[in-house]
Amino acid sequence: MECLFCAIAAGEADGHRVLADGTAVAFLDARPLFPGHVLVVPRRHIETLTDLPPEEIGPFFGRVQRIAGAVERGMGAAGSFVAANNRVSQSVPHFHVHVVPRNRKDGLRGFFWPRGRYASQDEAAEVAARIRAALED
């Protein structure tokens, strides 16, 4: 099956594009949280953030930064929410960053899921140690 985001990037599928260059393509989300919700995708097919080559990270996120500023200015927003899913909840398996205009009292509360706390400082230390160990792999 063809990737929808690749098709939008290539101009073969409809998408209200707001930026397109050799690095990234940005277009309006078809099901926005708020008007002005933009998806920024690598121009070539990359499935996850961890698949994005290190030399492409800076240029790609430079585009995300530009889009965040443009969304805020263009929509008269007080700020923006910038986020990406990596595999889980990725509705299209092509890496994409959401840029959502935000205003105070707009109805969104932080992240879109319940947050908790670690049961103890020991549990937090163990989780941090596991992640540090994974960095060394």
Phi and psi in radians as a Rosetta constraint file:
Dihedral C 1 N 2 CA 2 C 2 CIRCULARHARMONIC -1.256 0.35
Dihedral N 2 CA 2 C 2 N 3 CIRCULARHARMONIC 2.545 0.35
Dihedral C 2 N 3 CA 3 C 3 CIRCULARHARMONIC -1.367 0.35
Dihedral N 3 CA 3 C 3 N 4 CIRCULARHARMONIC 2.165 0.35
Dihedral C 3 N 4 CA 4 C 4 CIRCULARHARMONIC -1.018 0.35
Dihedral N 4 CA 4 C 4 N 5 CIRCULARHARMONIC -0.740 0.35
Dihedral C 4 N 5 CA 5 C 5 CIRCULARHARMONIC -1.219 0.35
Dihedral N 5 CA 5 C 5 N 6 CIRCULARHARMONIC -0.590 0.35
Dihedral C 5 N 6 CA 6 C 6 CIRCULARHARMONIC -1.118 0.35
Dihedral N 6 CA 6 C 6 N 7 CIRCULARHARMONIC -0.701 0.35
Dihedral C 6 N 7 CA 7 C 7 CIRCULARHARMONIC -1.134 0.35
Dihedral N 7 CA 7 C 7 N 8 CIRCULARHARMONIC -0.716 0.35
Dihedral C 7 N 8 CA 8 C 8 CIRCULARHARMONIC -1.127 0.35
Dihedral N 8 CA 8 C 8 N 9 CIRCULARHARMONIC -0.768 0.35
Dihedral C 8 N 9 CA 9 C 9 CIRCULARHARMONIC -1.052 0.35
Dihedral N 9 CA 9 C 9 N 10 CIRCULARHARMONIC -0.637 0.35
Dihedral C 9 N 10 CA 10 C 10 CIRCULARHARMONIC -1.446 0.35
Dihedral N 10 CA 10 C 10 N 11 CIRCULARHARMONIC -0.078 0.35
Dihedral C 10 N 11 CA 11 C 11 CIRCULARHARMONIC 1.372 0.35
Dihedral N 11 CA 11 C 11 N 12 CIRCULARHARMONIC 0.249 0.35
Dihedral C 11 N 12 CA 12 C 12 CIRCULARHARMONIC -1.619 0.35
Dihedral N 12 CA 12 C 12 N 13 CIRCULARHARMONIC -0.191 0.35
Dihedral C 12 N 13 CA 13 C 13 CIRCULARHARMONIC -2.313 0.35
Dihedral N 13 CA 13 C 13 N 14 CIRCULARHARMONIC 2.667 0.35
Dihedral C 13 N 14 CA 14 C 14 CIRCULARHARMONIC -1.171 0.35
Dihedral N 14 CA 14 C 14 N 15 CIRCULARHARMONIC 2.457 0.35
Dihedral C 14 N 15 CA 15 C 15 CIRCULARHARMONIC -3.035 0.35
Dihedral N 15 CA 15 C 15 N 16 CIRCULARHARMONIC 2.326 0.35
Dihedral C 15 N 16 CA 16 C 16 CIRCULARHARMONIC -1.391 0.35
Dihedral N 16 CA 16 C 16 N 17 CIRCULARHARMONIC 1.499 0.35
Dihedral C 16 N 17 CA 17 C 17 CIRCULARHARMONIC -1.277 0.35
Dihedral N 17 CA 17 C 17 N 18 CIRCULARHARMONIC 2.417 0.35
Dihedral C 17 N 18 CA 18 C 18 CIRCULARHARMONIC -2.009 0.35
Dihedral N 18 CA 18 C 18 N 19 CIRCULARHARMONIC -0.269 0.35
Dihedral C 18 N 19 CA 19 C 19 CIRCULARHARMONIC -2.718 0.35
Dihedral N 19 CA 19 C 19 N 20 CIRCULARHARMONIC 2.441 0.35
Dihedral C 19 N 20 CA 20 C 20 CIRCULARHARMONIC -2.667 0.35
Dihedral N 20 CA 20 C 20 N 21 CIRCULARHARMONIC 2.128 0.35
Dihedral C 20 N 21 CA 21 C 21 CIRCULARHARMONIC -2.536 0.35
Dihedral N 21 CA 21 C 21 N 22 CIRCULARHARMONIC -2.954 0.35
Dihedral C 21 N 22 CA 22 C 22 CIRCULARHARMONIC -1.204 0.35
Dihedral N 22 CA 22 C 22 N 23 CIRCULARHARMONIC -0.290 0.35
Dihedral C 22 N 23 CA 23 C 23 CIRCULARHARMONIC -1.703 0.35
Dihedral N 23 CA 23 C 23 N 24 CIRCULARHARMONIC -0.779 0.35
Dihedral C 23 N 24 CA 24 C 24 CIRCULARHARMONIC -2.568 0.35
Dihedral N 24 CA 24 C 24 N 25 CIRCULARHARMONIC 2.810 0.35
Dihedral C 24 N 25 CA 25 C 25 CIRCULARHARMONIC -2.277 0.35
Dihedral N 25 CA 25 C 25 N 26 CIRCULARHARMONIC 2.374 0.35
Dihedral C 25 N 26 CA 26 C 26 CIRCULARHARMONIC -2.177 0.35
Dihedral N 26 CA 26 C 26 N 27 CIRCULARHARMONIC 2.382 0.35
Dihedral C 26 N 27 CA 27 C 27 CIRCULARHARMONIC -2.617 0.35
Dihedral N 27 CA 27 C 27 N 28 CIRCULARHARMONIC 2.786 0.35
Dihedral C 27 N 28 CA 28 C 28 CIRCULARHARMONIC -1.152 0.35
Dihedral N 28 CA 28 C 28 N 29 CIRCULARHARMONIC 2.409 0.35
Dihedral C 28 N 29 CA 29 C 29 CIRCULARHARMONIC -1.163 0.35
Dihedral N 29 CA 29 C 29 N 30 CIRCULARHARMONIC 2.337 0.35
Dihedral C 29 N 30 CA 30 C 30 CIRCULARHARMONIC -1.178 0.35
Dihedral N 30 CA 30 C 30 N 31 CIRCULARHARMONIC -0.399 0.35
Dihedral C 30 N 31 CA 31 C 31 CIRCULARHARMONIC -2.229 0.35
Dihedral N 31 CA 31 C 31 N 32 CIRCULARHARMONIC 1.275 0.35
Dihedral C 31 N 32 CA 32 C 32 CIRCULARHARMONIC -1.255 0.35
Dihedral N 32 CA 32 C 32 N 33 CIRCULARHARMONIC 2.593 0.35
Dihedral C 32 N 33 CA 33 C 33 CIRCULARHARMONIC -1.185 0.35
Dihedral N 33 CA 33 C 33 N 34 CIRCULARHARMONIC -0.716 0.35
Dihedral C 33 N 34 CA 34 C 34 CIRCULARHARMONIC -2.500 0.35
Dihedral N 34 CA 34 C 34 N 35 CIRCULARHARMONIC 2.707 0.35
Dihedral C 34 N 35 CA 35 C 35 CIRCULARHARMONIC -0.949 0.35
Dihedral N 35 CA 35 C 35 N 36 CIRCULARHARMONIC 2.364 0.35
Dihedral C 35 N 36 CA 36 C 36 CIRCULARHARMONIC 1.723 0.35
Dihedral N 36 CA 36 C 36 N 37 CIRCULARHARMONIC -0.019 0.35
Dihedral C 36 N 37 CA 37 C 37 CIRCULARHARMONIC -1.177 0.35
Dihedral N 37 CA 37 C 37 N 38 CIRCULARHARMONIC 2.052 0.35
Dihedral C 37 N 38 CA 38 C 38 CIRCULARHARMONIC -2.032 0.35
Dihedral N 38 CA 38 C 38 N 39 CIRCULARHARMONIC 2.525 0.35
Dihedral C 38 N 39 CA 39 C 39 CIRCULARHARMONIC -1.859 0.35
Dihedral N 39 CA 39 C 39 N 40 CIRCULARHARMONIC 2.326 0.35
Dihedral C 39 N 40 CA 40 C 40 CIRCULARHARMONIC -1.977 0.35
Dihedral N 40 CA 40 C 40 N 41 CIRCULARHARMONIC 2.168 0.35
Dihedral C 40 N 41 CA 41 C 41 CIRCULARHARMONIC -2.209 0.35
Dihedral N 41 CA 41 C 41 N 42 CIRCULARHARMONIC 2.587 0.35
Dihedral C 41 N 42 CA 42 C 42 CIRCULARHARMONIC -1.079 0.35
Dihedral N 42 CA 42 C 42 N 43 CIRCULARHARMONIC 2.488 0.35
Dihedral C 42 N 43 CA 43 C 43 CIRCULARHARMONIC -1.032 0.35
Dihedral N 43 CA 43 C 43 N 44 CIRCULARHARMONIC -0.755 0.35
Dihedral C 43 N 44 CA 44 C 44 CIRCULARHARMONIC -1.589 0.35
Dihedral N 44 CA 44 C 44 N 45 CIRCULARHARMONIC 2.803 0.35
Dihedral C 44 N 45 CA 45 C 45 CIRCULARHARMONIC -1.224 0.35
Dihedral N 45 CA 45 C 45 N 46 CIRCULARHARMONIC 1.978 0.35
Dihedral C 45 N 46 CA 46 C 46 CIRCULARHARMONIC -2.269 0.35
Dihedral N 46 CA 46 C 46 N 47 CIRCULARHARMONIC 2.183 0.35
Dihedral C 46 N 47 CA 47 C 47 CIRCULARHARMONIC -1.393 0.35
Dihedral N 47 CA 47 C 47 N 48 CIRCULARHARMONIC -0.677 0.35
Dihedral C 47 N 48 CA 48 C 48 CIRCULARHARMONIC -2.416 0.35
Dihedral N 48 CA 48 C 48 N 49 CIRCULARHARMONIC 2.895 0.35
Dihedral C 48 N 49 CA 49 C 49 CIRCULARHARMONIC -1.005 0.35
Dihedral N 49 CA 49 C 49 N 50 CIRCULARHARMONIC -0.684 0.35
Dihedral C 49 N 50 CA 50 C 50 CIRCULARHARMONIC -1.221 0.35
Dihedral N 50 CA 50 C 50 N 51 CIRCULARHARMONIC -0.248 0.35
Dihedral C 50 N 51 CA 51 C 51 CIRCULARHARMONIC -1.557 0.35
Dihedral N 51 CA 51 C 51 N 52 CIRCULARHARMONIC -0.249 0.35
Dihedral C 51 N 52 CA 52 C 52 CIRCULARHARMONIC -1.240 0.35
Dihedral N 52 CA 52 C 52 N 53 CIRCULARHARMONIC 2.092 0.35
Dihedral C 52 N 53 CA 53 C 53 CIRCULARHARMONIC -1.028 0.35
Dihedral N 53 CA 53 C 53 N 54 CIRCULARHARMONIC 2.494 0.35
Dihedral C 53 N 54 CA 54 C 54 CIRCULARHARMONIC -0.893 0.35
Dihedral N 54 CA 54 C 54 N 55 CIRCULARHARMONIC -0.662 0.35
Dihedral C 54 N 55 CA 55 C 55 CIRCULARHARMONIC -1.259 0.35
Dihedral N 55 CA 55 C 55 N 56 CIRCULARHARMONIC -0.211 0.35
Dihedral C 55 N 56 CA 56 C 56 CIRCULARHARMONIC -1.711 0.35
Dihedral N 56 CA 56 C 56 N 57 CIRCULARHARMONIC -0.200 0.35
Dihedral C 56 N 57 CA 57 C 57 CIRCULARHARMONIC -1.105 0.35
Dihedral N 57 CA 57 C 57 N 58 CIRCULARHARMONIC -0.893 0.35
Dihedral C 57 N 58 CA 58 C 58 CIRCULARHARMONIC -1.046 0.35
Dihedral N 58 CA 58 C 58 N 59 CIRCULARHARMONIC -0.914 0.35
Dihedral C 58 N 59 CA 59 C 59 CIRCULARHARMONIC -1.026 0.35
Dihedral N 59 CA 59 C 59 N 60 CIRCULARHARMONIC -0.723 0.35
Dihedral C 59 N 60 CA 60 C 60 CIRCULARHARMONIC -1.110 0.35
Dihedral N 60 CA 60 C 60 N 61 CIRCULARHARMONIC -0.871 0.35
Dihedral C 60 N 61 CA 61 C 61 CIRCULARHARMONIC -1.246 0.35
Dihedral N 61 CA 61 C 61 N 62 CIRCULARHARMONIC -0.320 0.35
Dihedral C 61 N 62 CA 62 C 62 CIRCULARHARMONIC -1.096 0.35
Dihedral N 62 CA 62 C 62 N 63 CIRCULARHARMONIC -0.680 0.35
Dihedral C 62 N 63 CA 63 C 63 CIRCULARHARMONIC -1.179 0.35
Dihedral N 63 CA 63 C 63 N 64 CIRCULARHARMONIC -0.720 0.35
Dihedral C 63 N 64 CA 64 C 64 CIRCULARHARMONIC -1.035 0.35
Dihedral N 64 CA 64 C 64 N 65 CIRCULARHARMONIC -0.759 0.35
Dihedral C 64 N 65 CA 65 C 65 CIRCULARHARMONIC -1.056 0.35
Dihedral N 65 CA 65 C 65 N 66 CIRCULARHARMONIC -0.787 0.35
Dihedral C 65 N 66 CA 66 C 66 CIRCULARHARMONIC -1.070 0.35
Dihedral N 66 CA 66 C 66 N 67 CIRCULARHARMONIC -0.767 0.35
Dihedral C 66 N 67 CA 67 C 67 CIRCULARHARMONIC -1.116 0.35
Dihedral N 67 CA 67 C 67 N 68 CIRCULARHARMONIC -0.722 0.35
Dihedral C 67 N 68 CA 68 C 68 CIRCULARHARMONIC -1.015 0.35
Dihedral N 68 CA 68 C 68 N 69 CIRCULARHARMONIC -0.798 0.35
Dihedral C 68 N 69 CA 69 C 69 CIRCULARHARMONIC -1.117 0.35
Dihedral N 69 CA 69 C 69 N 70 CIRCULARHARMONIC -0.731 0.35
Dihedral C 69 N 70 CA 70 C 70 CIRCULARHARMONIC -1.164 0.35
Dihedral N 70 CA 70 C 70 N 71 CIRCULARHARMONIC -0.691 0.35
Dihedral C 70 N 71 CA 71 C 71 CIRCULARHARMONIC -1.093 0.35
Dihedral N 71 CA 71 C 71 N 72 CIRCULARHARMONIC -0.805 0.35
Dihedral C 71 N 72 CA 72 C 72 CIRCULARHARMONIC -1.068 0.35
Dihedral N 72 CA 72 C 72 N 73 CIRCULARHARMONIC -0.852 0.35
Dihedral C 72 N 73 CA 73 C 73 CIRCULARHARMONIC -1.179 0.35
Dihedral N 73 CA 73 C 73 N 74 CIRCULARHARMONIC -0.817 0.35
Dihedral C 73 N 74 CA 74 C 74 CIRCULARHARMONIC -1.157 0.35
Dihedral N 74 CA 74 C 74 N 75 CIRCULARHARMONIC -0.559 0.35
Dihedral C 74 N 75 CA 75 C 75 CIRCULARHARMONIC -1.738 0.35
Dihedral N 75 CA 75 C 75 N 76 CIRCULARHARMONIC 0.023 0.35
Dihedral C 75 N 76 CA 76 C 76 CIRCULARHARMONIC 1.073 0.35
Dihedral N 76 CA 76 C 76 N 77 CIRCULARHARMONIC 0.607 0.35
Dihedral C 76 N 77 CA 77 C 77 CIRCULARHARMONIC -1.548 0.35
Dihedral N 77 CA 77 C 77 N 78 CIRCULARHARMONIC 2.648 0.35
Dihedral C 77 N 78 CA 78 C 78 CIRCULARHARMONIC -1.319 0.35
Dihedral N 78 CA 78 C 78 N 79 CIRCULARHARMONIC -0.384 0.35
Dihedral C 78 N 79 CA 79 C 79 CIRCULARHARMONIC -2.996 0.35
Dihedral N 79 CA 79 C 79 N 80 CIRCULARHARMONIC -2.863 0.35
Dihedral C 79 N 80 CA 80 C 80 CIRCULARHARMONIC -2.620 0.35
Dihedral N 80 CA 80 C 80 N 81 CIRCULARHARMONIC 2.773 0.35
Dihedral C 80 N 81 CA 81 C 81 CIRCULARHARMONIC -1.921 0.35
Dihedral N 81 CA 81 C 81 N 82 CIRCULARHARMONIC 2.191 0.35
Dihedral C 81 N 82 CA 82 C 82 CIRCULARHARMONIC -2.131 0.35
Dihedral N 82 CA 82 C 82 N 83 CIRCULARHARMONIC 2.118 0.35
Dihedral C 82 N 83 CA 83 C 83 CIRCULARHARMONIC -2.713 0.35
Dihedral N 83 CA 83 C 83 N 84 CIRCULARHARMONIC 2.770 0.35
Dihedral C 83 N 84 CA 84 C 84 CIRCULARHARMONIC -2.498 0.35
Dihedral N 84 CA 84 C 84 N 85 CIRCULARHARMONIC 2.476 0.35
Dihedral C 84 N 85 CA 85 C 85 CIRCULARHARMONIC -1.608 0.35
Dihedral N 85 CA 85 C 85 N 86 CIRCULARHARMONIC 2.594 0.35
Dihedral C 85 N 86 CA 86 C 86 CIRCULARHARMONIC -2.183 0.35
Dihedral N 86 CA 86 C 86 N 87 CIRCULARHARMONIC 1.716 0.35
Dihedral C 86 N 87 CA 87 C 87 CIRCULARHARMONIC 1.358 0.35
Dihedral N 87 CA 87 C 87 N 88 CIRCULARHARMONIC -1.242 0.35
Dihedral C 87 N 88 CA 88 C 88 CIRCULARHARMONIC -1.199 0.35
Dihedral N 88 CA 88 C 88 N 89 CIRCULARHARMONIC 2.286 0.35
Dihedral C 88 N 89 CA 89 C 89 CIRCULARHARMONIC 1.190 0.35
Dihedral N 89 CA 89 C 89 N 90 CIRCULARHARMONIC 0.267 0.35
Dihedral C 89 N 90 CA 90 C 90 CIRCULARHARMONIC -1.488 0.35
Dihedral N 90 CA 90 C 90 N 91 CIRCULARHARMONIC 1.771 0.35
Dihedral C 90 N 91 CA 91 C 91 CIRCULARHARMONIC -1.167 0.35
Dihedral N 91 CA 91 C 91 N 92 CIRCULARHARMONIC -0.502 0.35
Dihedral C 91 N 92 CA 92 C 92 CIRCULARHARMONIC -2.146 0.35
Dihedral N 92 CA 92 C 92 N 93 CIRCULARHARMONIC 2.205 0.35
Dihedral C 92 N 93 CA 93 C 93 CIRCULARHARMONIC -1.353 0.35
Dihedral N 93 CA 93 C 93 N 94 CIRCULARHARMONIC 1.002 0.35
Dihedral C 93 N 94 CA 94 C 94 CIRCULARHARMONIC -2.416 0.35
Dihedral N 94 CA 94 C 94 N 95 CIRCULARHARMONIC 2.127 0.35
Dihedral C 94 N 95 CA 95 C 95 CIRCULARHARMONIC -0.900 0.35
Dihedral N 95 CA 95 C 95 N 96 CIRCULARHARMONIC 2.340 0.35
Dihedral C 95 N 96 CA 96 C 96 CIRCULARHARMONIC -2.628 0.35
Dihedral N 96 CA 96 C 96 N 97 CIRCULARHARMONIC 2.549 0.35
Dihedral C 96 N 97 CA 97 C 97 CIRCULARHARMONIC -1.957 0.35
Dihedral N 97 CA 97 C 97 N 98 CIRCULARHARMONIC 2.250 0.35
Dihedral C 97 N 98 CA 98 C 98 CIRCULARHARMONIC -1.502 0.35
Dihedral N 98 CA 98 C 98 N 99 CIRCULARHARMONIC 2.325 0.35
Dihedral C 98 N 99 CA 99 C 99 CIRCULARHARMONIC -2.147 0.35
Dihedral N 99 CA 99 C 99 N 100 CIRCULARHARMONIC 1.953 0.35
Dihedral C 99 N 100 CA 100 C 100 CIRCULARHARMONIC -2.056 0.35
Dihedral N 100 CA 100 C 100 N 101 CIRCULARHARMONIC 2.190 0.35
Dihedral C 100 N 101 CA 101 C 101 CIRCULARHARMONIC -1.154 0.35
Dihedral N 101 CA 101 C 101 N 102 CIRCULARHARMONIC 2.443 0.35
Dihedral C 101 N 102 CA 102 C 102 CIRCULARHARMONIC -2.248 0.35
Dihedral N 102 CA 102 C 102 N 103 CIRCULARHARMONIC 2.572 0.35
Dihedral C 102 N 103 CA 103 C 103 CIRCULARHARMONIC -2.425 0.35
Dihedral N 103 CA 103 C 103 N 104 CIRCULARHARMONIC 2.679 0.35
Dihedral C 103 N 104 CA 104 C 104 CIRCULARHARMONIC -1.016 0.35
Dihedral N 104 CA 104 C 104 N 105 CIRCULARHARMONIC 2.478 0.35
Dihedral C 104 N 105 CA 105 C 105 CIRCULARHARMONIC 1.043 0.35
Dihedral N 105 CA 105 C 105 N 106 CIRCULARHARMONIC 0.592 0.35
Dihedral C 105 N 106 CA 106 C 106 CIRCULARHARMONIC -1.501 0.35
Dihedral N 106 CA 106 C 106 N 107 CIRCULARHARMONIC -0.017 0.35
Dihedral C 106 N 107 CA 107 C 107 CIRCULARHARMONIC 1.781 0.35
Dihedral N 107 CA 107 C 107 N 108 CIRCULARHARMONIC -0.291 0.35
Dihedral C 107 N 108 CA 108 C 108 CIRCULARHARMONIC -1.545 0.35
Dihedral N 108 CA 108 C 108 N 109 CIRCULARHARMONIC 2.428 0.35
Dihedral C 108 N 109 CA 109 C 109 CIRCULARHARMONIC -2.090 0.35
Dihedral N 109 CA 109 C 109 N 110 CIRCULARHARMONIC 1.728 0.35
Dihedral C 109 N 110 CA 110 C 110 CIRCULARHARMONIC 0.952 0.35
Dihedral N 110 CA 110 C 110 N 111 CIRCULARHARMONIC -2.261 0.35
Dihedral C 110 N 111 CA 111 C 111 CIRCULARHARMONIC -1.333 0.35
Dihedral N 111 CA 111 C 111 N 112 CIRCULARHARMONIC 2.936 0.35
Dihedral C 111 N 112 CA 112 C 112 CIRCULARHARMONIC -1.638 0.35
Dihedral N 112 CA 112 C 112 N 113 CIRCULARHARMONIC 0.336 0.35
Dihedral C 112 N 113 CA 113 C 113 CIRCULARHARMONIC -2.493 0.35
Dihedral N 113 CA 113 C 113 N 114 CIRCULARHARMONIC 2.826 0.35
Dihedral C 113 N 114 CA 114 C 114 CIRCULARHARMONIC -1.155 0.35
Dihedral N 114 CA 114 C 114 N 115 CIRCULARHARMONIC 2.497 0.35
Dihedral C 114 N 115 CA 115 C 115 CIRCULARHARMONIC -1.951 0.35
Dihedral N 115 CA 115 C 115 N 116 CIRCULARHARMONIC 2.695 0.35
Dihedral C 115 N 116 CA 116 C 116 CIRCULARHARMONIC -2.334 0.35
Dihedral N 116 CA 116 C 116 N 117 CIRCULARHARMONIC -2.894 0.35
Dihedral C 116 N 117 CA 117 C 117 CIRCULARHARMONIC -2.281 0.35
Dihedral N 117 CA 117 C 117 N 118 CIRCULARHARMONIC 2.766 0.35
Dihedral C 117 N 118 CA 118 C 118 CIRCULARHARMONIC -1.248 0.35
Dihedral N 118 CA 118 C 118 N 119 CIRCULARHARMONIC 2.566 0.35
Dihedral C 118 N 119 CA 119 C 119 CIRCULARHARMONIC -1.119 0.35
Dihedral N 119 CA 119 C 119 N 120 CIRCULARHARMONIC -0.515 0.35
Dihedral C 119 N 120 CA 120 C 120 CIRCULARHARMONIC -2.783 0.35
Dihedral N 120 CA 120 C 120 N 121 CIRCULARHARMONIC 2.945 0.35
Dihedral C 120 N 121 CA 121 C 121 CIRCULARHARMONIC -1.139 0.35
Dihedral N 121 CA 121 C 121 N 122 CIRCULARHARMONIC -0.551 0.35
Dihedral C 121 N 122 CA 122 C 122 CIRCULARHARMONIC -1.116 0.35
Dihedral N 122 CA 122 C 122 N 123 CIRCULARHARMONIC -0.753 0.35
Dihedral C 122 N 123 CA 123 C 123 CIRCULARHARMONIC -1.103 0.35
Dihedral N 123 CA 123 C 123 N 124 CIRCULARHARMONIC -0.765 0.35
Dihedral C 123 N 124 CA 124 C 124 CIRCULARHARMONIC -1.072 0.35
Dihedral N 124 CA 124 C 124 N 125 CIRCULARHARMONIC -0.720 0.35
Dihedral C 124 N 125 CA 125 C 125 CIRCULARHARMONIC -1.115 0.35
Dihedral N 125 CA 125 C 125 N 126 CIRCULARHARMONIC -0.690 0.35
Dihedral C 125 N 126 CA 126 C 126 CIRCULARHARMONIC -1.137 0.35
Dihedral N 126 CA 126 C 126 N 127 CIRCULARHARMONIC -0.746 0.35
Dihedral C 126 N 127 CA 127 C 127 CIRCULARHARMONIC -1.114 0.35
Dihedral N 127 CA 127 C 127 N 128 CIRCULARHARMONIC -0.782 0.35
Dihedral C 127 N 128 CA 128 C 128 CIRCULARHARMONIC -1.059 0.35
Dihedral N 128 CA 128 C 128 N 129 CIRCULARHARMONIC -0.700 0.35
Dihedral C 128 N 129 CA 129 C 129 CIRCULARHARMONIC -1.121 0.35
Dihedral N 129 CA 129 C 129 N 130 CIRCULARHARMONIC -0.693 0.35
Dihedral C 129 N 130 CA 130 C 130 CIRCULARHARMONIC -1.096 0.35
Dihedral N 130 CA 130 C 130 N 131 CIRCULARHARMONIC -0.719 0.35
Dihedral C 130 N 131 CA 131 C 131 CIRCULARHARMONIC -1.224 0.35
Dihedral N 131 CA 131 C 131 N 132 CIRCULARHARMONIC -0.709 0.35
Dihedral C 131 N 132 CA 132 C 132 CIRCULARHARMONIC -1.055 0.35
Dihedral N 132 CA 132 C 132 N 133 CIRCULARHARMONIC -0.715 0.35
Dihedral C 132 N 133 CA 133 C 133 CIRCULARHARMONIC -1.122 0.35
Dihedral N 133 CA 133 C 133 N 134 CIRCULARHARMONIC -0.681 0.35
Dihedral C 133 N 134 CA 134 C 134 CIRCULARHARMONIC -1.152 0.35
Dihedral N 134 CA 134 C 134 N 135 CIRCULARHARMONIC -0.549 0.35
Dihedral C 134 N 135 CA 135 C 135 CIRCULARHARMONIC -1.121 0.35
Dihedral N 135 CA 135 C 135 N 136 CIRCULARHARMONIC -0.493 0.35
Dihedral C 135 N 136 CA 136 C 136 CIRCULARHARMONIC -1.432 0.35
Dihedral N 136 CA 136 C 136 N 137 CIRCULARHARMONIC -0.249 0.35
